[in-house]
């Protein structure tokens, strides 16, 4: 396998490091066969502190990291759940780009009855391995787990409602409730579809936490606001307190005349019990997508932000097809009623009308089959265990992309809300530099997606993708790298000036710096890189990249 850069021998220190070297390196050299059983015996999980990895564990080589993962999965396959959890929790600290780790930790946590921890691990897995067949299955299981969690939360919150009064709420939180239909019956389903689009758009705002749609809907059902009454400005404060959201929207839809639509909304401060802003737009029903963007923009402005500073993904039109929008909205109604097969039919109908309707595709992927509702937790675990990567291949289960097209932000409207991606602008799919994305007019705009190739000083080469977000001269984002044993995915930090681009890719303990001359009007960059830290420290090379129109670092190789 090609290395990103030439690998130099490393000196292992400490007793654990020496034992690992003896039992990992020698079998590889002498037999070419890796002994995961022996590795499991050497890395004694009882002797390791799961909360704070030892120095020896923290500085494992690439092969040793792979061995640690393979050992943990082998322990799981043998039924040693406790040992497997301890080993894989260690692996999570030193090999964060390996997606077998959160996959199996999710299974173990489910076995142990730790549903919230299992959800968090599987959401992380889905983000790392978004387009795999196994990821598609896990998303359906996640929906069922999230609904169970939301139902428990709603019951607990309502039971303890009296104790929540007067408790401060976080400033940067918002719950977007369905729009109540005040017009003809034909508009009925559109309120949920409109809210789902607004939820997705607001989840692109970096410092804003948006309540998950499932969590919100289940609560509304519990307090009998989920059907005809919905949420109004008078009931919004109660909803906000129960959801621990400072801001709550309450909105309506109405057709003033044939083929015309009016949308009205208000943002209510749940802590101070007052309306902080109102929004109202009207226009042709067939231009519903423009009206939705106007409402989302107005909400952002009433929250004290500038719509012009939002990332590019915020302004992306979800669909221009009214039939697709109607089918999607009807699918959400079936989804909320747990009529999953009917929901899947409607989401598929929306995709048939508009194959580029990402929200509908995400909804279809995330919607379970109705038969899955009859599965017990042990059956769910057994089903997922049967399709997981084997122990022999687990060490190489490295994410080719930190995010893939639809799996993050777009799933938010249906499954995990902003919680799936930690809120906002962490979602890939476009940055937002220059005057349109929070950048400074004095800095060149490099926000967006860049693809190209790298070559190290030993002649090894591969592909690289950067998905860059920009605020002034500061750069953030995500990277995906092919052909490297040191970095496969990582986070981006850096700066841009009138003459120079500086980007650092960090993946665990590995860190590489990329530098290139830059001019305002170029869409091509050529520069050099060097590894500053990690297993490849000291290695150098060159790279060449071109800005593209495709979305995000959704790379398959």
C-alpha positions as CSV (number, residue, x, y, z in Angstrom):
1,X,0.0,0.0,0.0
2,X,1.2,3.5,-0.8
3,X,2.1,5.7,2.0
4,X,1.4,9.4,1.9
5,X,5.0,9.8,2.6
6,X,7.9,7.5,3.2
7,X,7.6,5.7,6.6
8,X,10.5,5.8,8.9
9,X,11.1,3.2,11.7
10,X,9.8,4.5,15.0
11,X,11.3,3.7,18.4
12,X,8.7,2.3,20.8
13,X,9.1,3.2,24.5
14,X,7.7,1.5,27.5
15,X,6.8,-2.1,28.2
16,X,3.4,-2.0,26.4
17,X,5.0,-0.5,23.3
18,X,7.8,-3.2,23.3
19,X,5.3,-6.0,23.6
20,X,3.2,-4.6,20.9
21,X,6.2,-4.3,18.6
22,X,7.2,-7.9,19.3
23,X,3.8,-9.4,18.6
24,X,2.7,-7.1,15.8
25,X,5.8,-6.3,13.7
26,X,7.5,-9.8,14.0
27,X,4.4,-11.8,12.7
28,X,4.0,-9.3,9.9
29,X,7.6,-9.6,8.8
30,X,8.0,-13.3,9.3
31,X,4.7,-14.7,8.3
32,X,2.7,-12.0,6.6
33,X,-0.2,-13.0,8.8
34,X,-1.6,-10.7,11.5
35,X,-2.5,-12.5,14.7
36,X,-5.4,-10.6,16.3
37,X,-5.8,-13.1,19.1
38,X,-2.2,-12.6,20.2
39,X,-2.8,-8.8,19.9
40,X,-5.8,-9.1,22.2
41,X,-3.7,-10.8,24.8
42,X,-0.9,-8.2,24.6
43,X,-3.2,-5.1,24.9
44,X,-4.6,-6.0,28.2
45,X,-7.7,-3.8,28.4
46,X,-8.0,-4.2,32.1
47,X,-4.6,-2.5,32.5
48,X,-5.5,0.5,30.4
49,X,-7.4,3.5,31.6
50,X,-10.4,3.9,29.2
51,X,-10.7,7.6,30.2
52,X,-7.0,8.5,29.5
53,X,-5.0,6.4,27.1
54,X,-1.4,5.7,28.2
55,X,1.5,7.4,26.4
56,X,2.3,4.1,24.7
57,X,-1.3,3.7,23.3
58,X,-1.4,7.4,22.3
59,X,1.7,7.0,20.1
60,X,0.9,3.7,18.4
61,X,2.1,3.3,14.8
62,X,-0.4,2.9,12.0
63,X,-0.2,-0.9,12.0
64,X,-0.6,-1.0,15.8
65,X,-3.7,1.2,15.5
66,X,-5.1,-1.2,13.0
67,X,-4.2,-4.1,15.3
68,X,-6.0,-2.5,18.2
69,X,-9.2,-2.2,16.2
70,X,-9.0,-5.7,14.9
71,X,-8.4,-7.0,18.4
72,X,-11.5,-5.2,19.7
73,X,-13.7,-6.5,16.9
74,X,-12.3,-10.0,17.4
75,X,-13.2,-9.8,21.1
76,X,-16.8,-8.7,20.1
77,X,-17.1,-11.7,17.7
78,X,-16.0,-14.0,20.5
79,X,-18.7,-12.6,22.8
80,X,-16.3,-10.8,25.1
81,X,-18.4,-7.5,25.2
82,X,-16.6,-5.9,28.1
83,X,-13.2,-6.5,26.8
84,X,-14.3,-5.4,23.3
85,X,-15.7,-2.1,24.6
86,X,-12.6,-1.3,26.6
87,X,-10.3,-2.0,23.5
88,X,-12.5,-0.1,21.1
89,X,-12.8,2.9,23.4
90,X,-9.0,3.0,23.4
91,X,-9.0,2.7,19.6
92,X,-11.5,5.5,19.3
93,X,-8.9,7.8,20.9
94,X,-6.0,6.9,18.7
95,X,-7.7,5.9,15.5
96,X,-10.6,8.3,15.1
97,X,-10.9,7.9,11.3
98,X,-11.7,4.2,11.5
99,X,-15.4,3.7,11.1
100,X,-15.5,0.1,12.4
101,X,-14.9,1.5,15.9
102,X,-18.2,3.6,16.2
103,X,-20.1,0.8,14.4
104,X,-19.2,-1.8,17.0
105,X,-19.3,0.5,20.0
106,X,-22.9,1.3,19.0
107,X,-23.7,-2.4,19.0
108,X,-22.0,-2.9,22.4
109,X,-23.7,0.1,24.0
110,X,-27.1,-1.2,22.8
111,X,-26.3,-4.6,24.3
112,X,-25.5,-2.8,27.6
113,X,-28.7,-0.7,27.5
114,X,-26.9,2.6,26.8
115,X,-29.2,3.8,24.1
116,X,-28.0,7.4,24.0
117,X,-24.4,6.4,23.7
118,X,-25.3,3.9,21.0
119,X,-27.1,6.6,19.0
120,X,-24.1,8.9,19.3
121,X,-21.7,6.2,18.0
122,X,-24.0,5.2,15.1
123,X,-24.6,8.8,14.1
124,X,-20.8,9.2,14.0
125,X,-20.5,6.0,12.0
126,X,-23.1,7.2,9.4
127,X,-21.2,10.5,9.0
128,X,-17.9,8.6,8.3
129,X,-19.3,5.9,6.0
130,X,-22.4,7.6,4.5
131,X,-22.9,5.9,1.2
132,X,-22.3,2.3,2.1
133,X,-25.1,-0.3,2.1
134,X,-24.5,-0.9,5.8
135,X,-24.9,2.8,6.6
136,X,-28.3,2.8,4.8
137,X,-29.5,0.0,7.1
138,X,-28.1,1.7,10.2
139,X,-30.0,4.9,9.5
140,X,-33.3,3.1,9.6
141,X,-32.4,1.6,13.0
142,X,-31.3,5.0,14.1
143,X,-34.8,6.4,13.4
144,X,-36.4,3.8,15.6
145,X,-33.9,4.5,18.4
146,X,-34.3,8.2,18.1
147,X,-38.1,8.0,18.4
148,X,-37.8,5.8,21.5
149,X,-35.4,8.3,23.0
150,X,-37.7,11.2,22.1
151,X,-40.8,9.5,23.6
152,X,-38.9,9.0,26.9
153,X,-37.7,12.5,26.9
154,X,-41.2,14.0,26.2
155,X,-42.8,12.0,29.0
156,X,-40.0,13.0,31.5
157,X,-40.1,16.6,30.5
158,X,-43.9,16.9,30.9
159,X,-43.8,15.1,34.2
160,X,-41.2,17.6,35.5
161,X,-42.6,20.7,33.7
162,X,-43.1,22.6,37.0
163,X,-39.4,22.4,37.8
164,X,-38.4,23.8,34.4
165,X,-40.1,27.1,34.9
166,X,-37.5,29.8,35.4
167,X,-34.6,27.7,34.4
168,X,-32.4,29.6,31.9
169,X,-32.4,28.4,28.3
170,X,-29.4,28.5,26.0
171,X,-29.4,31.6,23.7
172,X,-28.4,29.8,20.5
173,X,-31.2,27.2,20.4
174,X,-34.4,27.2,18.3
175,X,-37.3,24.8,17.7
176,X,-39.1,25.1,14.3
177,X,-42.7,23.9,14.6
178,X,-44.9,22.8,11.7
179,X,-46.9,25.6,10.0
180,X,-50.6,25.5,10.8
181,X,-52.9,25.4,7.8
182,X,-55.5,28.2,7.8
183,X,-56.5,27.7,4.1
184,X,-57.9,25.0,1.9
185,X,-57.5,21.4,2.7
186,X,-55.0,20.9,-0.1
187,X,-52.4,22.9,1.9
188,X,-52.7,20.6,4.9
189,X,-49.6,18.5,4.5
190,X,-47.4,21.4,3.4
191,X,-46.9,22.8,6.9
192,X,-44.6,19.9,7.9
193,X,-42.7,20.0,4.6
194,X,-42.1,23.7,4.9
195,X,-40.9,23.4,8.5
196,X,-38.6,20.5,7.5
197,X,-36.9,22.8,4.9
198,X,-36.6,25.6,7.3
199,X,-35.1,23.2,9.9
200,X,-32.5,22.1,7.4
201,X,-31.6,25.7,6.4
202,X,-31.2,26.9,10.0
203,X,-29.1,23.8,10.8
204,X,-26.5,25.3,8.4
205,X,-25.9,28.3,10.7
206,X,-22.7,27.5,12.6
207,X,-23.6,28.9,16.1
208,X,-27.2,27.8,16.1
209,X,-28.5,24.6,17.6
210,X,-31.8,23.4,16.0
211,X,-34.0,20.9,17.9
212,X,-34.4,17.6,16.1
213,X,-37.6,17.2,14.2
214,X,-38.4,13.8,15.7
215,X,-37.9,15.2,19.2
216,X,-40.1,18.2,18.5
217,X,-42.9,16.2,16.9
218,X,-43.1,13.6,19.6
219,X,-43.4,16.3,22.2
220,X,-46.1,18.1,20.3
221,X,-48.0,14.8,20.1
222,X,-47.6,14.2,23.9
223,X,-49.0,17.6,24.8
224,X,-51.8,17.3,22.2
225,X,-50.5,19.9,19.8
226,X,-49.3,17.6,17.1
227,X,-52.5,17.5,15.0
228,X,-55.1,20.3,14.6
229,X,-54.0,22.9,17.1
230,X,-50.3,23.0,16.5
231,X,-48.2,25.7,18.1
232,X,-49.2,29.3,18.4
233,X,-47.5,32.3,20.0
234,X,-49.4,31.6,23.2
235,X,-48.2,28.0,23.5
236,X,-44.7,28.4,22.1
237,X,-43.1,29.3,25.5
238,X,-44.3,26.0,27.0
239,X,-42.8,24.1,24.0
240,X,-39.5,26.0,24.3
241,X,-39.3,25.2,28.1
242,X,-40.0,21.6,27.6
243,X,-37.5,21.3,24.7
244,X,-34.9,23.5,26.5
245,X,-35.0,25.8,23.4
246,X,-34.8,29.6,24.0
247,X,-36.4,30.4,20.6
248,X,-39.5,28.8,19.1
249,X,-41.2,29.5,15.8
250,X,-45.0,29.5,15.3
251,X,-46.3,29.8,11.8
252,X,-49.3,29.5,9.5
253,X,-50.0,28.8,5.8
254,X,-53.0,30.2,3.9
255,X,-54.0,30.5,0.2
256,X,-55.4,34.0,-0.1
257,X,-56.6,33.2,-3.6
258,X,-56.2,30.5,-6.1
259,X,-52.6,29.4,-6.7
260,X,-51.3,31.9,-4.2
261,X,-49.7,31.3,-0.8
262,X,-49.2,33.3,2.3
263,X,-46.7,32.2,5.0
264,X,-46.7,34.0,8.4
265,X,-44.4,33.2,11.2
266,X,-43.2,34.5,14.6
267,X,-40.1,33.8,16.7
268,X,-41.0,33.6,20.4
269,X,-38.5,34.0,23.3
270,X,-39.6,31.1,25.5
271,X,-37.7,32.4,28.5
272,X,-39.0,35.9,28.5
273,X,-42.4,34.9,27.1
274,X,-42.4,37.5,24.3
275,X,-42.4,37.7,20.5
276,X,-39.0,38.9,19.2
277,X,-39.8,39.0,15.5
278,X,-42.5,38.3,12.9
279,X,-42.1,37.1,9.3
280,X,-44.6,37.2,6.5
281,X,-44.3,36.5,2.8
282,X,-46.7,35.8,0.0
283,X,-46.5,34.9,-3.6
284,X,-47.3,32.2,-6.2
285,X,-47.8,28.7,-4.8
286,X,-45.6,27.3,-7.6
287,X,-42.8,29.5,-6.2
288,X,-43.1,28.0,-2.8
289,X,-39.3,27.4,-2.7
290,X,-38.6,31.1,-2.9
291,X,-41.1,31.8,-0.1
292,X,-39.4,29.2,2.1
293,X,-36.0,30.9,1.6
294,X,-37.5,34.3,2.5
295,X,-39.0,32.9,5.7
296,X,-35.8,31.2,6.7
297,X,-33.8,34.4,6.0
298,X,-36.3,36.5,8.0
299,X,-36.0,34.1,11.0
300,X,-32.2,34.5,10.9
301,X,-32.5,38.2,10.8
302,X,-34.8,38.3,13.8
303,X,-32.3,36.2,15.6
304,X,-29.8,39.0,15.2
305,X,-27.8,37.5,12.3
306,X,-27.3,38.7,8.7
307,X,-28.8,36.5,6.0
308,X,-26.0,37.6,3.7
309,X,-23.5,36.0,6.1
310,X,-25.0,32.6,5.9
311,X,-23.1,29.7,4.2
312,X,-24.0,28.8,0.7
313,X,-25.8,25.6,1.7
314,X,-28.3,27.8,3.5
315,X,-29.5,29.3,0.3
316,X,-29.7,26.1,-1.7
317,X,-33.2,25.4,-3.2
318,X,-34.4,22.0,-2.1
319,X,-36.8,21.4,-5.0
320,X,-38.7,23.5,-7.5
321,X,-41.2,20.8,-8.2
322,X,-44.6,21.4,-6.4
323,X,-45.7,17.7,-6.9
324,X,-42.4,16.6,-5.3
325,X,-42.9,19.0,-2.4
326,X,-46.5,17.8,-1.8
327,X,-45.4,14.1,-1.9
328,X,-42.5,14.8,0.5
329,X,-44.9,16.6,2.9
330,X,-47.4,13.8,2.8
331,X,-44.5,11.4,3.5
332,X,-43.7,13.3,6.7
333,X,-47.3,13.0,7.9
334,X,-47.1,9.2,7.5
335,X,-43.6,9.2,9.0
336,X,-44.8,11.0,12.2
337,X,-47.7,8.6,12.4
338,X,-45.2,5.7,12.3
339,X,-46.8,4.5,9.0
340,X,-43.4,3.9,7.6
341,X,-44.2,1.9,4.5
342,X,-46.7,4.6,3.3
343,X,-44.1,7.2,4.1
344,X,-41.5,5.4,2.0
345,X,-43.9,5.3,-0.9
346,X,-44.4,9.1,-0.7
347,X,-40.7,9.9,-0.4
348,X,-40.1,7.7,-3.4
349,X,-42.9,9.5,-5.3
350,X,-41.1,12.8,-4.4
351,X,-37.9,11.5,-5.8
352,X,-39.6,10.3,-9.0
353,X,-40.8,13.8,-9.5
354,X,-37.4,15.3,-8.7
355,X,-34.4,13.0,-8.6
356,X,-32.3,15.8,-7.2
357,X,-34.6,16.4,-4.2
358,X,-32.0,15.6,-1.5
359,X,-34.3,16.0,1.5
360,X,-36.6,13.3,0.0
361,X,-33.7,11.0,-0.6
362,X,-32.5,11.4,2.9
363,X,-36.0,10.8,4.3
364,X,-36.3,7.6,2.2
365,X,-33.0,6.3,3.4
366,X,-33.8,7.1,7.0
367,X,-37.3,5.7,7.1
368,X,-37.5,2.1,8.4
369,X,-39.7,-0.6,7.0
370,X,-42.8,-1.1,9.1
371,X,-41.7,-4.7,10.0
372,X,-38.7,-3.3,11.8
373,X,-41.0,-1.9,14.5
374,X,-41.6,-5.5,15.7
375,X,-37.8,-6.1,16.2
376,X,-36.5,-6.4,19.7
377,X,-33.2,-4.7,20.7
378,X,-31.5,-8.1,20.6
379,X,-32.8,-8.8,17.1
380,X,-31.7,-5.3,16.0
381,X,-28.2,-6.0,17.4
382,X,-28.1,-9.4,15.8
383,X,-29.1,-8.1,12.4
384,X,-26.5,-5.3,12.5
385,X,-23.8,-7.7,13.8
386,X,-24.3,-10.0,10.8
387,X,-23.4,-7.2,8.3
388,X,-20.6,-5.5,10.2
389,X,-17.0,-5.5,8.8
390,X,-15.1,-8.6,10.1
391,X,-12.2,-8.5,12.5
392,X,-9.8,-9.3,9.8
393,X,-10.8,-6.2,7.8
394,X,-11.7,-3.8,10.6
395,X,-8.3,-2.3,10.8
396,X,-8.6,-1.0,7.2
397,X,-12.1,0.4,7.7
398,X,-11.0,3.9,7.2
399,X,-13.4,6.6,6.1
400,X,-12.8,7.8,2.5
401,X,-14.9,10.9,3.4
402,X,-15.9,12.6,6.6
403,X,-19.2,13.3,5.1
404,X,-21.1,12.3,2.0
405,X,-23.5,14.5,0.1
406,X,-26.8,13.7,1.8
407,X,-25.9,11.9,5.0
408,X,-25.3,14.9,7.2
409,X,-27.2,18.1,6.8
410,X,-30.0,16.8,4.7
411,X,-30.8,13.9,7.0
412,X,-31.3,16.5,9.8
413,X,-34.9,17.3,8.8
414,X,-35.9,13.7,9.2
415,X,-33.7,11.8,11.7
416,X,-31.4,13.6,14.0
417,X,-31.8,17.3,13.4
418,X,-28.7,19.4,13.9
419,X,-27.6,17.0,16.6
420,X,-26.5,14.6,13.9
421,X,-23.8,17.0,12.8
422,X,-23.2,19.0,15.9
423,X,-25.2,21.9,14.5
424,X,-24.8,24.1,11.6
425,X,-21.9,24.8,9.4
426,X,-20.0,21.6,10.1
427,X,-22.1,20.1,7.3
428,X,-20.2,19.8,4.1
429,X,-21.4,20.8,0.7
430,X,-20.1,24.3,0.2
431,X,-18.5,27.0,2.2
432,X,-19.4,30.6,2.2
433,X,-16.6,33.1,1.7
434,X,-16.4,36.5,0.4
435,X,-19.4,38.8,0.6
436,X,-21.9,36.0,0.4
437,X,-20.6,33.7,3.1
438,X,-19.3,35.7,6.0
439,X,-15.9,36.4,4.4
440,X,-14.2,39.7,4.2
441,X,-14.1,41.7,1.0
442,X,-10.4,42.1,1.5
443,X,-9.7,38.4,1.3
444,X,-9.9,36.2,-1.8
445,X,-12.9,33.8,-1.8
446,X,-11.7,30.2,-1.6
447,X,-14.8,28.7,0.0
448,X,-16.1,25.6,-1.8
449,X,-14.7,22.3,-3.0
450,X,-11.2,21.7,-4.3
451,X,-10.1,18.4,-5.9
452,X,-6.6,17.3,-7.0
453,X,-3.6,15.1,-6.6
454,X,-0.6,14.8,-4.3
455,X,2.9,13.3,-4.8
456,X,5.4,12.7,-2.0
457,X,9.2,12.9,-2.3
458,X,9.4,9.1,-2.8
459,X,7.0,9.2,-5.8
460,X,3.9,7.9,-4.0
461,X,0.8,9.7,-5.1
462,X,-3.0,9.9,-4.6
463,X,-6.1,12.1,-4.7
464,X,-7.2,14.8,-2.3
465,X,-10.4,16.7,-1.7
466,X,-10.9,19.8,0.4
467,X,-14.3,21.2,1.4
468,X,-13.5,24.7,2.6
469,X,-15.6,27.2,4.6
470,X,-14.4,30.8,5.0
471,X,-14.9,33.6,7.5
472,X,-12.8,36.6,6.6
473,X,-9.2,35.3,6.2
474,X,-9.8,32.2,8.3
475,X,-10.5,28.8,6.8
476,X,-12.1,25.7,8.2
477,X,-13.6,22.6,6.7
478,X,-12.9,18.9,6.0
479,X,-10.5,16.9,3.9
480,X,-10.5,13.5,2.3
481,X,-7.3,11.8,1.0
482,X,-6.8,8.7,-1.1
483,X,-3.6,6.6,-1.1
484,X,-2.3,7.7,2.3
485,X,-1.7,5.5,5.3
486,X,-1.3,8.6,7.5
487,X,-4.4,10.6,6.6
488,X,-7.7,9.5,5.0
489,X,-10.0,12.2,6.5
490,X,-9.3,15.2,8.6
491,X,-10.3,18.7,9.6
492,X,-9.1,21.8,8.0
493,X,-7.7,25.0,9.6
494,X,-5.9,27.8,7.9
495,X,-5.7,31.3,6.4
496,X,-5.9,33.0,3.0
497,X,-4.2,36.2,2.0
498,X,-3.9,38.1,-1.3
499,X,-0.9,36.1,-2.1
500,X,-0.8,32.8,-0.1
501,X,-3.0,29.9,0.9
502,X,-2.1,28.1,4.1
503,X,-4.1,25.0,5.1
504,X,-3.4,22.4,7.8
505,X,-5.1,19.0,7.8
506,X,-5.4,17.4,11.2
507,X,-6.3,13.7,11.7
508,X,-5.8,12.5,15.3
509,X,-2.1,12.9,16.0
510,X,-1.2,13.4,12.3
511,X,-0.9,16.9,11.0
512,X,0.1,18.1,7.5
513,X,0.6,21.7,6.2
514,X,-0.2,22.7,2.7
515,X,1.1,26.0,1.2
516,X,0.5,27.6,-2.2
517,X,0.8,31.0,-3.9
518,X,-2.7,32.3,-4.7
519,X,-4.3,35.1,-6.7
520,X,-7.9,36.4,-6.6
521,X,-9.1,35.1,-10.0
522,X,-7.5,31.6,-10.1
523,X,-9.4,28.3,-9.8
524,X,-6.1,26.3,-9.7
525,X,-3.5,26.0,-7.0
526,X,-0.1,24.3,-7.0
527,X,2.0,24.1,-3.9
528,X,4.0,22.0,-1.4
529,X,3.2,20.1,1.8
530,X,5.0,18.7,4.7
531,X,4.1,16.6,7.7
532,X,4.5,18.4,11.0
533,X,3.4,15.7,13.4
534,X,2.4,12.1,13.5
535,X,3.8,8.9,12.0
536,X,4.9,10.7,8.8
537,X,6.5,13.7,10.5
538,X,9.2,15.2,8.3
539,X,7.9,13.9,5.0
540,X,7.3,16.4,2.1
541,X,5.8,16.6,-1.3
542,X,3.8,18.7,-3.8
543,X,0.1,19.0,-4.7
544,X,-2.1,20.4,-7.4
545,X,-5.9,21.3,-7.0
546,X,-8.8,22.8,-9.0
547,X,-11.9,24.3,-7.6
548,X,-15.0,22.3,-8.6
549,X,-18.8,22.7,-8.6
550,X,-19.5,19.4,-7.0
551,X,-20.7,19.2,-3.5
552,X,-18.6,18.4,-0.5
553,X,-15.8,15.9,0.1
554,X,-18.1,13.0,-0.9
555,X,-15.3,10.9,-2.4
556,X,-15.4,7.2,-3.3
557,X,-12.3,5.3,-4.1
